[in-house]
Amino acid sequence: VTPEQKQFYENEGYLKFGRIFERNEIYALRTHVDNMIASLPEGKRPEGMDVPHFTDPWLFKYLVDDRVLDVIEDLIGPDIVLWSSHFIAKPGGDGKAVPWHTDGAYWGTRLVPMSVVTLWLAVDESTLENGCMSVIPGSHRQISDNLERYERVNTADNVFDAQLRTEFLDESKAVSLELSEGECSFHDSWTIHGSLANNSNKRRCGYTMRYMPATVRHCPPEGGTHRIYLVRGEDRTDGHNQYTPLPEF
């Protein structure tokens, strides 16, 4: 990441970056996703493949790749924790919309402070036609979001069941992040973003790979099962965080 790119990310809350992986690596990932989708139980939507790395260690080849972590380090520093990952695959014809939201509002008080960078990797080409992600530049600098600013939406048409109310965003400022397959973008946990439904005949799949500085304290609810991984550097929470060892992959 160049100093200019880092400054843009800090000012605008997002960054369109380009390629990190080689084409053959993206092809392998797409083939893997194809098989994951084919194996979904009946009725399970491909937009909802959340935390797949918990049960699929092969994905760590991408999540902890040094090329990825080098870019993440440029954005958040040398001590890095893998917070989460999620495939959102919108099938052609009836792919659900992602309503306007910030990630931080959904994650609530589980992270203190709320500081996460998401790498959005285009497994497929992502265009206006098939429902690419859009962001509201600079929205991460507004007052921290919370679910009191949200209203319910139906999950028949939307990936999530709540969306940011219109009085809290200016859609006229939205920037669409069209990406070729294998390209990626980054966004802050407080950046407002969303995407339209996919009514085209082409699937749109993205892999969100989410990282936070090792200064962030993970505060799961009692009985919570979410796992975090220290993937570079050292813990900076004085032993507060409980990390899961990296699996073999």
Contacts in CASP RR format, 6 or more apart in sequence:
PFRMAT RR
TARGET T0000
AUTHOR 0000-0000-0000
METHOD contacts of the structure
MODEL  1
VTPEQKQFYENEGYLKFGRIFERNEIYALRTHVDNMIASLPEGKRPEGMD
VPHFTDPWLFKYLVDDRVLDVIEDLIGPDIVLWSSHFIAKPGGDGKAVPW
HTDGAYWGTRLVPMSVVTLWLAVDESTLENGCMSVIPGSHRQISDNLERY
ERVNTADNVFDAQLRTEFLDESKAVSLELSEGECSFHDSWTIHGSLANNS
NKRRCGYTMRYMPATVRHCPPEGGTHRIYLVRGEDRTDGHNQYTPLPEF
1 9 0 8 1.000
1 15 0 8 1.000
1 17 0 8 1.000
1 71 0 8 1.000
1 74 0 8 1.000
1 75 0 8 1.000
5 15 0 8 1.000
5 17 0 8 1.000
6 74 0 8 1.000
6 75 0 8 1.000
8 15 0 8 1.000
9 15 0 8 1.000
9 75 0 8 1.000
9 186 0 8 1.000
9 188 0 8 1.000
11 138 0 8 1.000
12 137 0 8 1.000
12 138 0 8 1.000
13 135 0 8 1.000
13 137 0 8 1.000
13 138 0 8 1.000
13 139 0 8 1.000
13 140 0 8 1.000
13 141 0 8 1.000
13 187 0 8 1.000
13 188 0 8 1.000
13 190 0 8 1.000
13 191 0 8 1.000
14 135 0 8 1.000
14 137 0 8 1.000
14 175 0 8 1.000
14 177 0 8 1.000
14 185 0 8 1.000
14 186 0 8 1.000
14 187 0 8 1.000
14 188 0 8 1.000
14 191 0 8 1.000
14 193 0 8 1.000
15 185 0 8 1.000
15 186 0 8 1.000
15 187 0 8 1.000
16 177 0 8 1.000
16 179 0 8 1.000
16 183 0 8 1.000
16 185 0 8 1.000
17 71 0 8 1.000
17 183 0 8 1.000
17 184 0 8 1.000
17 185 0 8 1.000
17 186 0 8 1.000
18 179 0 8 1.000
18 182 0 8 1.000
18 183 0 8 1.000
18 184 0 8 1.000
18 185 0 8 1.000
19 182 0 8 1.000
19 183 0 8 1.000
19 184 0 8 1.000
20 65 0 8 1.000
20 67 0 8 1.000
20 68 0 8 1.000
20 71 0 8 1.000
20 121 0 8 1.000
20 182 0 8 1.000
20 184 0 8 1.000
21 29 0 8 1.000
21 62 0 8 1.000
21 65 0 8 1.000
21 67 0 8 1.000
21 121 0 8 1.000
21 182 0 8 1.000
23 182 0 8 1.000
25 62 0 8 1.000
26 123 0 8 1.000
26 181 0 8 1.000
26 182 0 8 1.000
29 62 0 8 1.000
29 121 0 8 1.000
29 123 0 8 1.000
29 207 0 8 1.000
30 123 0 8 1.000
30 124 0 8 1.000
30 181 0 8 1.000
30 205 0 8 1.000
32 58 0 8 1.000
32 59 0 8 1.000
33 87 0 8 1.000
33 89 0 8 1.000
33 123 0 8 1.000
33 205 0 8 1.000
33 207 0 8 1.000
36 49 0 8 1.000
36 52 0 8 1.000
36 56 0 8 1.000
36 87 0 8 1.000
37 46 0 8 1.000
37 49 0 8 1.000
37 89 0 8 1.000
40 46 0 8 1.000
40 49 0 8 1.000
45 96 0 8 1.000
46 87 0 8 1.000
46 89 0 8 1.000
46 90 0 8 1.000
46 91 0 8 1.000
46 205 0 8 1.000
47 88 0 8 1.000
47 89 0 8 1.000
47 90 0 8 1.000
47 95 0 8 1.000
47 96 0 8 1.000
47 159 0 8 1.000
48 86 0 8 1.000
48 87 0 8 1.000
48 88 0 8 1.000
48 159 0 8 1.000
49 86 0 8 1.000
49 87 0 8 1.000
49 88 0 8 1.000
49 89 0 8 1.000
50 84 0 8 1.000
50 86 0 8 1.000
50 87 0 8 1.000
51 84 0 8 1.000
51 85 0 8 1.000
51 86 0 8 1.000
51 226 0 8 1.000
52 59 0 8 1.000
52 85 0 8 1.000
52 86 0 8 1.000
52 87 0 8 1.000
53 59 0 8 1.000
53 60 0 8 1.000
53 63 0 8 1.000
53 82 0 8 1.000
53 85 0 8 1.000
54 227 0 8 1.000
57 247 0 8 1.000
57 248 0 8 1.000
57 249 0 8 1.000
58 249 0 8 1.000
59 85 0 8 1.000
59 249 0 8 1.000
60 246 0 8 1.000
60 247 0 8 1.000
60 249 0 8 1.000
61 249 0 8 1.000
62 68 0 8 1.000
62 121 0 8 1.000
62 207 0 8 1.000
62 209 0 8 1.000
63 82 0 8 1.000
63 85 0 8 1.000
63 209 0 8 1.000
63 231 0 8 1.000
64 82 0 8 1.000
64 229 0 8 1.000
64 231 0 8 1.000
64 246 0 8 1.000
68 119 0 8 1.000
68 209 0 8 1.000
69 80 0 8 1.000
69 231 0 8 1.000
69 232 0 8 1.000
71 119 0 8 1.000
71 186 0 8 1.000
72 80 0 8 1.000
72 117 0 8 1.000
72 119 0 8 1.000
72 211 0 8 1.000
72 232 0 8 1.000
73 80 0 8 1.000
73 232 0 8 1.000
75 117 0 8 1.000
75 186 0 8 1.000
76 115 0 8 1.000
76 117 0 8 1.000
76 211 0 8 1.000
76 212 0 8 1.000
76 213 0 8 1.000
77 213 0 8 1.000
78 232 0 8 1.000
78 233 0 8 1.000
79 213 0 8 1.000
79 214 0 8 1.000
79 215 0 8 1.000
79 230 0 8 1.000
79 232 0 8 1.000
79 233 0 8 1.000
79 234 0 8 1.000
79 235 0 8 1.000
79 236 0 8 1.000
80 211 0 8 1.000
80 212 0 8 1.000
80 213 0 8 1.000
80 214 0 8 1.000
80 230 0 8 1.000
80 231 0 8 1.000
80 232 0 8 1.000
80 233 0 8 1.000
81 211 0 8 1.000
81 212 0 8 1.000
81 213 0 8 1.000
81 214 0 8 1.000
81 216 0 8 1.000
81 218 0 8 1.000
81 228 0 8 1.000
81 229 0 8 1.000
81 230 0 8 1.000
81 231 0 8 1.000
81 241 0 8 1.000
81 243 0 8 1.000
82 209 0 8 1.000
82 210 0 8 1.000
82 211 0 8 1.000
82 228 0 8 1.000
82 229 0 8 1.000
82 231 0 8 1.000
83 111 0 8 1.000
83 116 0 8 1.000
83 210 0 8 1.000
83 211 0 8 1.000
83 212 0 8 1.000
83 228 0 8 1.000
84 208 0 8 1.000
84 210 0 8 1.000
84 226 0 8 1.000
85 207 0 8 1.000
85 208 0 8 1.000
85 209 0 8 1.000
85 210 0 8 1.000
86 207 0 8 1.000
86 208 0 8 1.000
86 210 0 8 1.000
87 123 0 8 1.000
87 205 0 8 1.000
87 206 0 8 1.000
87 207 0 8 1.000
87 208 0 8 1.000
88 98 0 8 1.000
88 159 0 8 1.000
88 205 0 8 1.000
88 206 0 8 1.000
88 208 0 8 1.000
89 123 0 8 1.000
89 203 0 8 1.000
89 204 0 8 1.000
89 205 0 8 1.000
89 206 0 8 1.000
90 96 0 8 1.000
90 130 0 8 1.000
90 131 0 8 1.000
90 195 0 8 1.000
90 197 0 8 1.000
90 198 0 8 1.000
90 203 0 8 1.000
90 204 0 8 1.000
90 205 0 8 1.000
91 198 0 8 1.000
91 203 0 8 1.000
92 130 0 8 1.000
92 198 0 8 1.000
92 199 0 8 1.000
92 200 0 8 1.000
92 201 0 8 1.000
92 202 0 8 1.000
92 203 0 8 1.000
92 204 0 8 1.000
93 198 0 8 1.000
93 199 0 8 1.000
93 200 0 8 1.000
93 201 0 8 1.000
94 197 0 8 1.000
94 198 0 8 1.000
94 199 0 8 1.000
95 197 0 8 1.000
95 198 0 8 1.000
95 199 0 8 1.000
95 204 0 8 1.000
96 155 0 8 1.000
96 157 0 8 1.000
96 158 0 8 1.000
96 159 0 8 1.000
96 197 0 8 1.000
96 198 0 8 1.000
97 131 0 8 1.000
97 157 0 8 1.000
97 158 0 8 1.000
97 159 0 8 1.000
97 194 0 8 1.000
97 195 0 8 1.000
97 196 0 8 1.000
97 197 0 8 1.000
98 133 0 8 1.000
98 158 0 8 1.000
98 159 0 8 1.000
98 160 0 8 1.000
98 193 0 8 1.000
98 194 0 8 1.000
98 195 0 8 1.000
99 153 0 8 1.000
99 158 0 8 1.000
99 159 0 8 1.000
99 160 0 8 1.000
99 162 0 8 1.000
99 163 0 8 1.000
99 164 0 8 1.000
99 194 0 8 1.000
100 136 0 8 1.000
100 163 0 8 1.000
100 164 0 8 1.000
100 169 0 8 1.000
100 171 0 8 1.000
100 192 0 8 1.000
100 193 0 8 1.000
100 194 0 8 1.000
101 150 0 8 1.000
101 160 0 8 1.000
101 162 0 8 1.000
101 163 0 8 1.000
101 164 0 8 1.000
101 192 0 8 1.000
101 193 0 8 1.000
101 194 0 8 1.000
102 139 0 8 1.000
102 140 0 8 1.000
102 145 0 8 1.000
102 164 0 8 1.000
102 189 0 8 1.000
102 190 0 8 1.000
102 191 0 8 1.000
102 192 0 8 1.000
102 193 0 8 1.000
103 116 0 8 1.000
103 118 0 8 1.000
103 189 0 8 1.000
103 190 0 8 1.000
103 210 0 8 1.000
104 111 0 8 1.000
104 114 0 8 1.000
104 116 0 8 1.000
104 144 0 8 1.000
104 145 0 8 1.000
104 189 0 8 1.000
104 190 0 8 1.000
105 145 0 8 1.000
105 146 0 8 1.000
105 147 0 8 1.000
105 149 0 8 1.000
105 150 0 8 1.000
105 164 0 8 1.000
106 147 0 8 1.000
106 160 0 8 1.000
107 114 0 8 1.000
107 116 0 8 1.000
107 189 0 8 1.000
108 114 0 8 1.000
108 146 0 8 1.000
108 147 0 8 1.000
109 219 0 8 1.000
110 218 0 8 1.000
110 219 0 8 1.000
110 220 0 8 1.000
110 221 0 8 1.000
110 226 0 8 1.000
111 212 0 8 1.000
111 216 0 8 1.000
111 217 0 8 1.000
111 218 0 8 1.000
111 219 0 8 1.000
112 216 0 8 1.000
112 217 0 8 1.000
112 219 0 8 1.000
113 216 0 8 1.000
114 144 0 8 1.000
114 189 0 8 1.000
114 190 0 8 1.000
114 216 0 8 1.000
115 189 0 8 1.000
115 212 0 8 1.000
115 213 0 8 1.000
115 215 0 8 1.000
115 216 0 8 1.000
116 188 0 8 1.000
116 189 0 8 1.000
116 210 0 8 1.000
116 211 0 8 1.000
116 212 0 8 1.000
116 216 0 8 1.000
117 186 0 8 1.000
117 187 0 8 1.000
117 188 0 8 1.000
117 189 0 8 1.000
117 210 0 8 1.000
117 211 0 8 1.000
117 212 0 8 1.000
118 186 0 8 1.000
118 187 0 8 1.000
118 189 0 8 1.000
118 208 0 8 1.000
118 209 0 8 1.000
118 210 0 8 1.000
118 211 0 8 1.000
119 184 0 8 1.000
119 185 0 8 1.000
119 186 0 8 1.000
119 208 0 8 1.000
119 209 0 8 1.000
119 210 0 8 1.000
119 211 0 8 1.000
120 133 0 8 1.000
120 177 0 8 1.000
120 179 0 8 1.000
120 184 0 8 1.000
120 185 0 8 1.000
120 186 0 8 1.000
120 187 0 8 1.000
120 206 0 8 1.000
120 207 0 8 1.000
120 208 0 8 1.000
121 182 0 8 1.000
121 184 0 8 1.000
121 206 0 8 1.000
121 207 0 8 1.000
121 208 0 8 1.000
121 209 0 8 1.000
122 179 0 8 1.000
122 180 0 8 1.000
122 181 0 8 1.000
122 182 0 8 1.000
122 183 0 8 1.000
122 184 0 8 1.000
122 205 0 8 1.000
122 206 0 8 1.000
123 181 0 8 1.000
123 182 0 8 1.000
123 205 0 8 1.000
123 206 0 8 1.000
123 207 0 8 1.000
124 130 0 8 1.000
124 181 0 8 1.000
124 202 0 8 1.000
124 203 0 8 1.000
124 204 0 8 1.000
124 205 0 8 1.000
124 206 0 8 1.000
125 179 0 8 1.000
125 180 0 8 1.000
125 181 0 8 1.000
125 202 0 8 1.000
125 204 0 8 1.000
126 132 0 8 1.000
126 133 0 8 1.000
126 177 0 8 1.000
126 178 0 8 1.000
126 179 0 8 1.000
126 204 0 8 1.000
126 206 0 8 1.000
127 178 0 8 1.000
127 204 0 8 1.000
128 176 0 8 1.000
128 178 0 8 1.000
129 200 0 8 1.000
129 202 0 8 1.000
130 198 0 8 1.000
130 200 0 8 1.000
130 202 0 8 1.000
130 203 0 8 1.000
130 204 0 8 1.000
131 195 0 8 1.000
131 196 0 8 1.000
131 197 0 8 1.000
131 198 0 8 1.000
131 200 0 8 1.000
131 204 0 8 1.000
132 176 0 8 1.000
132 177 0 8 1.000
132 178 0 8 1.000
132 179 0 8 1.000
132 195 0 8 1.000
132 204 0 8 1.000
133 176 0 8 1.000
133 177 0 8 1.000
133 185 0 8 1.000
133 193 0 8 1.000
133 194 0 8 1.000
133 195 0 8 1.000
134 174 0 8 1.000
134 175 0 8 1.000
134 176 0 8 1.000
134 177 0 8 1.000
134 193 0 8 1.000
134 194 0 8 1.000
134 195 0 8 1.000
135 174 0 8 1.000
135 175 0 8 1.000
135 177 0 8 1.000
135 187 0 8 1.000
135 191 0 8 1.000
135 192 0 8 1.000
135 193 0 8 1.000
135 194 0 8 1.000
136 169 0 8 1.000
136 170 0 8 1.000
136 171 0 8 1.000
136 173 0 8 1.000
136 174 0 8 1.000
136 175 0 8 1.000
136 191 0 8 1.000
136 192 0 8 1.000
136 193 0 8 1.000
137 173 0 8 1.000
137 175 0 8 1.000
138 191 0 8 1.000
139 169 0 8 1.000
139 190 0 8 1.000
139 191 0 8 1.000
139 192 0 8 1.000
140 188 0 8 1.000
140 189 0 8 1.000
140 190 0 8 1.000
140 191 0 8 1.000
140 192 0 8 1.000
141 190 0 8 1.000
142 190 0 8 1.000
144 190 0 8 1.000
145 164 0 8 1.000
145 168 0 8 1.000
145 190 0 8 1.000
145 192 0 8 1.000
147 162 0 8 1.000
149 164 0 8 1.000
149 165 0 8 1.000
149 168 0 8 1.000
150 162 0 8 1.000
150 163 0 8 1.000
150 164 0 8 1.000
150 165 0 8 1.000
151 162 0 8 1.000
151 163 0 8 1.000
151 165 0 8 1.000
152 161 0 8 1.000
152 162 0 8 1.000
153 160 0 8 1.000
153 161 0 8 1.000
153 162 0 8 1.000
153 163 0 8 1.000
154 161 0 8 1.000
155 161 0 8 1.000
157 197 0 8 1.000
164 192 0 8 1.000
169 192 0 8 1.000
177 185 0 8 1.000
179 185 0 8 1.000
187 193 0 8 1.000
198 204 0 8 1.000
211 231 0 8 1.000
213 236 0 8 1.000
214 230 0 8 1.000
214 233 0 8 1.000
214 234 0 8 1.000
214 235 0 8 1.000
214 236 0 8 1.000
214 237 0 8 1.000
214 241 0 8 1.000
215 236 0 8 1.000
215 237 0 8 1.000
216 237 0 8 1.000
217 237 0 8 1.000
217 240 0 8 1.000
217 241 0 8 1.000
218 226 0 8 1.000
218 228 0 8 1.000
218 237 0 8 1.000
218 240 0 8 1.000
218 241 0 8 1.000
218 242 0 8 1.000
220 226 0 8 1.000
227 244 0 8 1.000
228 241 0 8 1.000
228 242 0 8 1.000
228 243 0 8 1.000
228 244 0 8 1.000
229 243 0 8 1.000
229 244 0 8 1.000
229 245 0 8 1.000
229 246 0 8 1.000
230 241 0 8 1.000
230 243 0 8 1.000
231 246 0 8 1.000
235 241 0 8 1.000
235 243 0 8 1.000
END
